[in-house]
Each structure stands twice: as C-alpha cells, then as structure tokens.
Amino acid sequence: MNEPQKTAETPAPSDSKQKPPREKETARETIESIVFAFVLAFLFRTFEAEAFVIPTGSMAPTLFGRHKDIDCEQCGYTFQFGASTEIGREGNVISPEGRIREALCPNCHYSNRSAFEAAPFKGDRILVNKFQYELSDPKRFDVVVFKYPEDSKTNYIKRLVGLPGETVRIHHGNLYRVGENGGEEILRKDDPNKQKLIQIPVYDDNYPPQELLEAGWPERWAAVEPTNAGDGDQAVAGWRTVDSSWNLRDDARVYQLPPELAGNGNLNWLRYRHFAPTADDWKAFDNDDPLSPSPRLIGDFCGYNTVTHTLEPTYSDELFWVGDLTVSGSIEIDAVEAGGEVVLELTEGTHWYRCHIELDTGVARLTRVESGLDPNEEIEMAKATTSVSGTGSFAFRFANVDDRLCLWIDDSLVDFGPGASYETSILDGMLPTQADYTPAGIAFRAASGTVSDLIVERDIYYRGSDDPLEQGSRLLGNVVEWQKAYRNNWKQIDNFEVQIPENEFFVLGDNSPRSSDGRFWLETNTVPREAFVGKAFFIYWPHGIPLGVDSGMAFTLSYHRKFTRDGEIVTDRSYPLHYFPFYPNFPRMQRIR
C-alpha cells in the first residue's frame, strides 16, 4: 500500500518554535465569526427588532420612564412616580426645578418626603418588533413606536386607538367611534385580559394607613346594611355600618362572617367606602388636629404624576369622576346552606351591576338595576358556569369597564358571551350620584366564610384636554357641587373629537393627564402609516434594583451633575446615580399588552 505523500500543508511533527498554520486558520475563523455576528445583529436591528429606552412617563403605568420606587411612609405600599422632570436635556444634569421633594402615595394619598433621597432609575428598556408591520397593519390598542410627525428624528411610543377613516370621540373618559348617523360605539379591548393589565390602583386593603386609623379615620371596607335614614354619622349614601356582621381580623386584614349569620336569609354586605384622605386631612393628622373624614368620588388620580419640586404640599392631580372600576380579592367559604350565594356589586352613576355566584351549582349570573327602580328588581344580562363549588377558597376579579362586565375566577376569565356588554349611549349626560361614594360591595347569603386581599382599581380615564382646572380634587368630596361644575365648565374640556385621514392613525398615552399625544400636537392629530417603526412587545430590562442602599452595603458608581451659579456643570456628590451591587427586577420583565 502506498503511503500518502506529505505536503506543505502538513505541520512539522516536532518543531515547537514554529506556529502551526492551523492556529492561524482558527484566528481567522474567529474574526470572521465576530464580523458575521455583527452583520447579523445589524440586520436583526434593521429588519427584525430594536431596543429602546423609555425616557418619560407618558405610558405609565404600562411603561415607566425615569422614575423612583419607594415604600409609603404611612401605609407601606410600594409605588413608582415619575422623575424625568428632575433632569434636563443635558443628560443626568439636575434641572432648574431641582430634585423631587415629595410624592403622593396612590394608596393612602400621603405626601412622602422620602422621595427626595430615593434612588432614581432610568426608564424601562423594551424590545420593538420592526418586522410585524411590514407584513400587516397596526391594530387597535397595540403599543407602537413611531417617528413623531412634527419631528421625524424623535421616536415616540403610545397606544394606538384610532384607525384610518374613523372619527374618534373622547368623553366620560372613554373612547368612541362615531358613525355616519352620529351614533357612538364604544371602543373596548377585545381581549379582557389585556384590559386587566392596565388598571390603575385605587386602594389595596393589605396596606391601610394604620396610624391614621388609630387616630379615628374610618376603615374603607366595612360591614353595612341599607338604611332609609339618609346620610348621618353612621351612614354613607344609604349604607349604615353594623357591628354584628363582618369582623375584621386586623392583623391579617381578613374579614370574617360568623356562621350564625349564614341562616338569616339576608345579604350580609361588606362594602367599600372611598374615604381617601386629602392633603388637608393629612395636615390635620400631622398637627394632631381633629379629623373630619368624609367620603369622596373616585377620581382620575394618577400617583405616578403627583410630585412636587418645592416645599409646598403635594396636591392630587385628579379631577374627573371615574365610574369604570374593578374589585378583586380572595374568598373562603366555610359553610353553605340551601340557596347560598356570593354577590359582587359595582356601582356607576345611577346603575348597579351585580354578579351572583351560586355556591351549590357554580352558576354566575350578571344583573343590573336600572335607574329609578327598586334595587331588588334586577334585570338578568347573562349567565355562565364557573369552577366555584360549595365550600373552599377561590380568587375573584369583577370588572365594569368600557360598558362590559367581566369576571375572573382563579385568574381564569368566565365566558358570558355578548350578554355581558351593554350600551350607555343614551346616558351621555350620566353623572355620579351619592351611591358612587360606596361603589363596590361583596355579600354572602346563606353562607359563612372570609374575604381578604381586597383591591379596588380603576380604568384609564382619557381626558379630552390638558387645561389645568383648580379645585377639581376638592369638589370630588361634594357630589352636588361636582355635578354643577361639570355641567357648567368641565364638560366642554372633557370632550375631544378627531377625524382620522386615510392611511393615518390616532394614538394616546396611557398616562392621560401627562401625555404629549394626538390630542395636543400643534400641526396634526394623527400618525402616517409610513412613520411607524414597530410594535413594542417586551420589557427586557426594567432597571436593576440596588442591594443594600439603606444598610450601607451598596457603594456608588456615579453621581448626578448640577449647574453652579456661574453656569458650570459639576458633579453633585449629594445625589448618587448608580449603585453596586444590584439585582434584576424580574417581575417587570414581561410582555407588553
């Protein structure tokens, strides 16, 4: 057998000083691989996806811009507030307004001074799918990135709400498509699970302002019964508190209905009263002055916005009454008798919407009570079967949003079909009543058990104008005066209408009071089709959470900068910018809905 002849490419067997040609080939392949990876990354960025950083809070709470996270000094509730106003266009240079000094808690409305020292974070980092709109047109309620029509060098991110050729109208916080005959059709999210993710907190019962309660402030959830005595010391909007019904186990925030009440055949009501303290109430508390609690209407309060750069008190930016609400919590049934049921109720203006859950069959019935009728004369809207069965525990979520009732049991949406939707176009002038002081209720009949983890949320209220209106928040405590102000002045600025040209779209920010969007642009109200960059689909890096800042374990990597009196920019060593170590904020790494 002939042996193969050696060639020049065959390496010398024992010359350790000579670099093998094969290693040169490996280095070349490595360089080529790196170059190829950069090319692929460039192509991916150009045609598939691109990363963006959210600079401001116009899409809060869906997406955060530069912001801070703090725990409320009074109730312990963790919340975020916008901090983009602290810095100017020079980057991390403190603006002339200075640092944020206080921020209002969205849960108890206390003005937190800890906002001043809290660490700031850059906005959410998101991925944008650029290829999707090459294949199909943008869809309603997509979160979209586009070139700002009045400055093509600037990228904006908003929620798409209006399609080409439509006339879209805003009033009472809702979006409507106007037909050729002038009739309105409400624009709601087809998928209620998408709606669920953008609700805004009103009150989380797991975080009560304990010191305020000890000073005599009433609990927001209370055992009540109907009364004809009118409003008085023990009654709110026709509901009088009772001591012999639901008992609060304060250490665990659990409300318990004793077994002996299961057989009385009545609806035993636990009801939310919107006793949200104002800045004046907190001032009285701080000064040890007598408290004067009174219920209020739920307004379009947005905790992300309520900050101050001065030493003046921080006042709420809420103005308009919000009737689209969601109530959620956990229920445990200990005992059931014949006809046992759980009733969930949400009030909106002159209408009451209820969900009856029969404990023996699991059937859920949606009903409503029309204006002026006996509250016991309910009109059935729809019914469906749920997973509830006899004793045991389950989580619930009941929503009245965009003229549609939705129920989730153990995070699973119950399908009621089209009967769960209703029309309120005939109620264009609908205004709140005193019943909206107590807009949510839970009742047991022929059953005993507990209710816990109660949360009340509201829907986005789209404002028709950004005109500032003084004293709006104060009038939410007087429904008659609020109605009068709305009829005489505010109704005009609570409306907006746009006719969308062909091949253009209308967009709004989720943070309606603080969003530069299609309502307020100077030259146009709409976005051309060709201006779209892509669809935002994932928050891949919310921000790193510093570890051990309060305990002194973390150390500062960098600082903010500030202007001197001479106009120079110097390092501000009193205001850290980045800390180490930190860990990822995994809960907010999520799909954008």
N, C-alpha and C positions, 0 to 999 in steps of 0.2 A: 504494500500500500504506500502510495506516495504521500509524504508529509506536506502540509501547506507551506508555501514559501512565505517568509517574513517580509513585511512591507514596511514602508516608512511610518505607517500609522501605528505599528506595533510598538508599545512602550518598552524601553530598555529594562531588563529584569532587575538590575541591582544598583542603578545609579541614583543614590539618594539626593544628590545635588540638583538633578535635573527635574523640573516641574513637569508632571505628566500632562500631556496635551488634553487628556480627558477633563482635567480640572478647569482648563480654560473654557472648554465647551460648557461645563456646568455654570460657570460665572456668566457666560453669555446667555445661557438659558434663563438664569435668574433675572438678569437685566431685562430680557425680552418679556418675561412673565410680569415684571413690575410695570413695564410700559404698557403691556396689554391690559393689565388690571386698571391702570389709569384711563386708558381708552374706553374700557367697558364702563367704568364709573362715570366718565364724561357722557357717554351715550345714554346710560341709565338716567343721569341727571337731566339730560336734554329731552329725552323722549318718554321716560317712564315715571320717575319720582324725584322730588327735590325736597330738601329740608328747609324749614322756615322757623324763625323765632317770632313769637307774638310780642309786639312792643307795648301795646296799650290794652286797656280792659274793655274795649267796645263789644267783645263777645263773651264777657263774664256772665254767668259762671261756667259756661261751656269751655271757654279757654281763658286762661289768665295771662295778662300782660305782666309787666314788672309789678311785683306785689310783695306783701308781707303776710306771714302767718302768725297769729297769736292766740292764746287762750284767754277768754274774757276774765277779767279780774273779779267779777261778781258771780257769774254762773258757771264758769269753766268751759263754756262752749268754744270749740276751735273754729276760727273763721279766717277768711282771707279778705284783704282790702287792697285796692289799687295804690301803687306807689310810683307810677310813671310821672306824676306831676312833680316829684322831688328833683328830677334831673332834667337838664335841658338837652338841646341838640348836640352839645359838646361831648356826649357820652355819659360817663359817670361823674359829671360835674354837678354839684348841687345848684338847683335853680334859684333865682332871686326870691321865690316864695319860701325857700328853706325846707327843712325837713318836716315831715308829717308829725304832728304833736299828739293828736288823739284820733281814735277811730271808734265808731259806734258798733256795738255788738248787734248782729241781726236777730239774736235770740231774746235778749233782755233789754236792748237799747241803751246799755250803759256806755258812757264815753271813756274808753280805755287809754290811760296815759302811757301804758307800756308800748304803745305804737311808736313812740319816739325812739326807743332803744332797740326795737325789734330788727332782726336781720332782714335785709331786702333780698329778693330773688329775681332773677331775670324771668321773662315770660316763658310760657310753655314752648318747647321745641316740637314741631309737628312734621309729619311727612305728608306731602301732597302728591296725589296720583295725577300726573300730567297726561297720561295716555288715554284715560277714560273718556275725556271729552273730544278726543279725536275720532272715537267710534260712535258716540251718542251725544245728544244734547244734555245740558244740565237739567236736573229735575228739581221740582219744588221742594224746599226745605233742605236741600244739600247745603253743606258748609263749603263755600267756594273761595278760591283765591283768584284775584283778577287785577289787571292794571287799572289804577284809579283813572276814571275817564278825564279828569281835569289835570292829571299829571302822570303821563304814561311811564315815568321812571319809578313810580311808587306802587308797591303791591298793597292791596287791601284784602282783608278777609271778613266775610259777612255770611249771613244765611239768606239763600235765595228764596223769595216768597212770591214773586210775580212773574208770569210767563209772557212771551211775546203776544201782542194784540189784546191783552186783557186790560180792563180797568179795575184797579185795586183800591179799595177804600179802607181806612182805619177809623174805627170809633169804638168806644167802650173797651179799648184795649185789644180788640180782636181784628182779624183780617177778613175782608170780604171781597168776593169777586162780584162786580156789578154787571147784570145782564142788560141786554138791549132795551128791555122794558123798564129798566131802573130797579128791578128787584135785586136782592142781595142773596148770595150763597156763601156761607161761612167757609173759610179755608182752614181746614184742620189737617193734622198729620194723619195719613192713612194708617200708620203703624202706631198704636197707642204706646208701645214700649219705647218708641222714640220720644214721644211726648213726655213719658215718665222721667226721662233722664235730664230734662231741662227745667224741672220745677225748682222754685226758689223757696228757701226755708222761711217759715213764719214763727214757729215755736216748736222746740224739741223738749218734751216734758222730762227727759232724763237730765236736763240741765236747768233746774229752777234757780232763780236768784235767792238763795237761802236767807241771807241777811235781810233782804227787803221783805221776805215773807214773815220773818220773825218780828219785823217792825210793824206788822199789821197789814201788809199788802195781800190781797186775796189770791188764792190759787186760781190758775186759769181753767183747769179742769175741776169740776165739782159735781156732786150728786144734786140733782134738781128735780122739781116736779112743776107741771103747769099751774099757773095761778091767774085769776082774774082780777087780782088786786092792783095790777099795774106795777110800774117800777117803784121800788122803795129801797129801804136799806138792805133788805134780804132778797130782792128780786131784780132781775135784769131781763128786759124785753119779754116779760111774761113768764119767766122761769124763776122759781124760788128755791133757794138752797134748802136741803133737808139733811138732818144728821143721822137718820135711821135707814140709810140706804148704802151707797158705796162708801167703803172705808179705805183711806189711803195709808198704805204701809210705807211711810215716808223714807225709810232707809233704802228701800229698793224701788221706790216710785211705782208701786203696784197698787191698783185699785181693785178691791175685792167686794163682791156682792155676796152677803151671807146666805146660807141655804134656806133660812126661814122665810126669805122674801121670794123664793122661787115659786111658791104656790099661791101668791096673791093675785095672779092673773093680769097684773098691770105691766106696762112697760116701765122698767126701772132705768131712768135716764142718767147717764154721765155726760156732761156737756162742756164744750169749750166756750169760754167767755174771753173775748180779746182784751184782757187787762194788760195792755202793753204800756209800760211806764214811759213818760215823755222826759225831755231834758229837765223840765221844771219839777217833775216828780223826783228825779234823782237828786236834784239840787236840794229839795226839801229833806230828802233822806240824809244827804251828806251833812246838812246843817242841823239834824235832829229836830226838824220842824214837823208839825202834824202832817200826815199823809192824807190825800184826798183822792183815793182811787176811783176811777170811772172807766167804764168800757168804751172801746173805740171801734171804728170800722177798720177792717184790714186794708191797708193802703199799698201802693206800689213801692214800698220801702226796699231799697237795694243796699245792703250792708257793704258791698264792695266799693260803693261810692262815698259813703258818709265819713269823711275825714276832714280834718282842719289843719292848716299850717300855722294857725295863730293860737293865742291863749284864750280866745273866746270859746264858749261852749259849742260842741258839735251838734247841730240840729239835723234831723232826718230830712231827706230829700223827697219823702213820699208826698203824694198829692191826690192821686185818684184812687177811688174805692175799687178793690179787686174782688169780684164775686166768683171767679174760677178757682176752686180750691181742691185740695187733696188731703185726705186724712188716712193715716196708716198706723199700725200697731200690732200687738200680739194678743191673742185671746186664748184662754184656757178654760174649758167647760168642765166643771167638777160633777154636776148633776143635771139631768134633764127630765122634765115631766112632759106629759102629753101636750102637744102644741108649742113646745119650746122653740124659741127663735132668737136670733140676734138681729138687731135693726141698726143700720148705719144711715146717718142723715147728713145732708149738706144743704144749706140754705143759700139762695141767691135772689136778693130783692124780694119780690112778692111770691116767689115759688119755693117749694120744698121738694127735694129729691131724696128718695129713700131706697135702700136695698134691704129686703127682708131675706134672711138666710134661715131656712127651716132646718133645725138641727136633726130631726129624725130622718129626713129624706135627702138633705143636702141641696135641695132646690133653692135657687136665689131668684127673687122677684124684684124688678125695678119698678118703682111707682113714683108718681108726682102728685102734688097737691096744687091745684090752680089757685090763682089769686082770688081772694074773697070767699073761698069755700071753706067748709069745716075741715080742720087739719086731719080729721079722721076719715074724710071722704077722699080716698086715694084712687087715682087712675092708673091702672097697670100699663106699663110700657113694654116690658119684655121679661122673659124668664129663661133660666138655663140651669143645668145641673153642675154642682161643684163637688169638690173632694171632701167637704165637711160631712162628718158623720158622728152624731152622738157626742159622747164625752171625748176629751182630748184637746190638743192645742193646735193652733194654726195662726199664720200671719195673714193679715189682710191689708188691702190698699184700695180705697174707694175714691174715685175722682169724678168731679164735674167740671170738665174743661172743654172749651170750644163747642158748646152745645152737644155734648156727648157724655154719657155716664160709662165709667169703666170700673171693673172690679178685678183685682188680682187676689188669688188665694195661694199662699205659699209661693209667691213670686210667679205664679202661672196665671196668664190672662184668661178670664172666663169669657166665652164667646156668646154674647147675647144677640148677635145679628144686628140688622138695621134698626130694630126697635129701641136700641139704646141711645140713638141720636134723636134730636128734636130741633125745632126751628123757633127762634125768638125774634124773627124779623118784625113781627107785629108788635114787639116790645121795644122798639127803637128808643123810646124815651125812658126805658127802665132805669129806676134809681134805687138806691139802697133804702131799707127800712130799719126800724129798731131791731128786727129779727136778725139782721146781719151783725149785731154785736155778739151774737151767740151762734155762729154759723155752722158748727159741727157738733154732732151728737152720736152716742152709742148707747143702745139699750138692750137689756135682756128681758125676755118674757118666759116664764115657766122654766127658768134655768138659773144656775148659780155658777160662779167662777171668778176669774180675774181678767183684768185688762192692763197691759203695760206697753212700754216703748212707744208711747203716743207721739206722733209728729203731725203737725199741720204745715202744709206747703201751699204755694200759690203758683199760678201760671205767669208767664211773661205778659206784662201789660205794655202793649205797644202805644207809646204816646204819639199824638198827632203833631206835636210841636215841642220845641225846646225852650219856649218862652218861660222865664222864671216867674213863679207865682208865689208871693209871700203868704204866709199864714195858712197854707194848704194843710200842713200836717196838723195844726191845732184844730182845724174845723172837722177833722175826722172823728173828734170826740163829741160832736154835736150833729146828729144826722139831719136835723131840720135845717140848720144853718149851712151844712154842706150841700144839701139839695138846692137851696136857694142860690148859693154861689155858683153851683154847676149850671143851673138853668140860666142865670143872668150873665155869667162871664166865661166859665171854663169850657162850656160845651163847644164854643167856637174853636178853641185850640185843642180840643180832644178829637178833632177830625182832620183827616188828610186824604186826598184822592189823587191818583196818578193814572194817566192813560199811557200804557206801555207801547212804544212803537214796535213794528215787526222786527224780528231778529235782535231784540233787546230784552233785558231782564231787570227786575226790581229787587233790590237787596236791602236787608235791615240787619242791625246788630242785635244780639240777644240782650245786651245791656242797654235797653231802650232809652233811659234817661241820659246816657253818656256815650252816644254812638254817632260818629260822623258817617251817615249813610245816605241812601237815596232820598230821604225826606229833606235833607238840608244842604245838598250840594248846590253851588251857585249857578252852574251852567247847564246841568242836566239832572234828571232824577233816576236815570237808568244806565245799565251797563251793556255795551255792544257785545254781541256773541264773540267776536274776534278778540276781545280783551281778556277772556277767561284763560287763566293759567292752568287750573286743575281743581280737583276736589280734595279737600282736607280729609284724611281718613284715619290718622293715628297720632296720638301723643306719645312720642318715643322717649322723651326726657323732660318731665315736668320741671324739676330742679332737684339738686342734691340737698338733703336735709343735714345741716351741721350737727355733729355729735359732741355733746358736752360743752356747749357755749356757756350755759348758765353756771356749770360747775367749774369752768376754767380749764377743762381738758383740751378744748379746741384752741388752735392758735390761728392768728390772722395771716392770710396770704397777701391781701391787698386792701387798700383803703379807697374811699371816695376822694374826690378832689373838690375844691371850692375856690371861689373868687376872693381875692383880698380887696381891701378898699382901693388899692391902686390899680385894680383890674387884672392882676396877675392870677394865674391858676396854680395853686399849691395843694399838696397832699393834706387831707383832713384826717389826722390820726385819731380823731374822736369818733369816727364813723367807719367801722370796718365794712368791707365789701364782700370778700370771700374768706371762708374758713376751711380748715382741715383738722381732723378728718370729717367725712360726710358719708351718708349712705343714700342710695337711690330712693325716690318716692314711688315705690312700686304701685300703690293703689291707683295713682292717676295715670299710669301707663295703660292707656285704653283706646279703644276705637272711638272716633268722633262721630256722634249721631246728630 
